[in-house]
């Protein structure tokens, strides 16, 4: 049920995108305790992004999950920022992450919801 969407203006070739998908798909369950079989990752490259008046490398992420705690969000922020800094050379102060804790009744899957 965790969903992580990455938007960045960094150039991502097919190999790097595939590697990031795999790394994020392992990172999210590690930090949330949710099974990887429920984790969904999306990566979008967007050349038209601006942060603090600059088009220097940046990232905006949305992370949604059922039962996401503030401590998990904090740990995810640290891990995601470290990964994006390492893989994409994005300074950690140019990364925004929006976390959402979604009620189980409002997360649909397999023709029903988790609630």
PEHUKA-V701609 format. One record per pair of residues at least 4 apart in sequence whose C-alpha atoms are under 7 Angstrom apart, sorted by the first residue. I is the first residue (numbers start at 1). GAP is how many residues later the second one is. D is the distance in whole Angstrom. If there is no record, write none. Layout:
BEGIN
i/gap/d
I/GAP/D
I/GAP/D
END
This chain:
BEGIN
i/gap/d
1/37/5
1/38/6
1/64/6
1/65/7
2/36/7
2/37/5
2/38/6
2/62/6
2/63/4
3/36/6
3/37/5
3/38/6
3/60/6
3/61/5
3/62/6
4/36/6
4/37/5
4/38/6
4/57/7
4/58/6
4/59/4
4/60/7
5/36/6
5/37/5
5/38/6
5/56/5
5/57/5
5/58/7
6/36/6
6/37/5
6/38/6
6/53/7
6/54/6
6/55/5
6/56/7
7/36/6
7/37/5
7/38/6
7/39/7
7/52/6
7/53/5
7/54/6
8/36/7
8/37/5
8/38/6
8/50/6
8/51/4
8/52/6
9/36/6
9/37/5
9/38/5
9/39/7
9/40/6
9/48/6
9/49/6
9/50/7
10/35/7
10/47/6
10/78/7
12/4/6
12/5/6
12/33/7
13/4/6
14/4/6
15/4/6
16/4/6
17/4/6
18/4/6
19/4/6
20/4/6
21/4/6
21/20/6
22/4/6
23/4/6
24/4/6
25/11/7
25/14/6
25/16/6
26/4/6
26/10/7
27/4/6
28/4/6
29/4/5
29/5/5
29/6/6
29/7/6
31/41/6
31/44/7
31/45/6
32/40/6
49/6/6
50/4/5
50/5/5
51/4/7
57/33/5
58/32/6
58/36/5
58/37/6
59/35/7
59/36/5
59/37/6
60/35/6
60/36/5
60/37/6
61/35/6
61/36/5
61/37/6
62/35/6
62/36/5
62/37/6
63/35/6
63/36/5
63/37/6
64/35/6
64/36/5
64/37/6
64/38/7
65/35/6
65/36/5
65/37/6
66/35/6
66/36/5
66/37/6
66/38/6
67/34/6
67/35/7
68/4/6
68/5/7
68/33/5
69/4/6
70/4/6
71/4/6
72/4/6
73/4/6
73/26/7
74/4/6
75/4/6
76/4/6
77/4/6
78/4/6
79/4/6
80/4/6
81/4/6
81/11/5
81/14/7
82/4/6
83/4/6
84/4/5
84/5/7
84/6/6
85/4/4
85/5/5
85/6/6
85/7/6
90/4/7
102/4/7
102/5/7
103/4/7
104/9/7
104/10/5
104/11/4
105/8/6
105/9/6
105/10/4
106/7/7
107/6/5
107/7/6
108/4/6
108/5/4
108/6/7
109/4/5
END
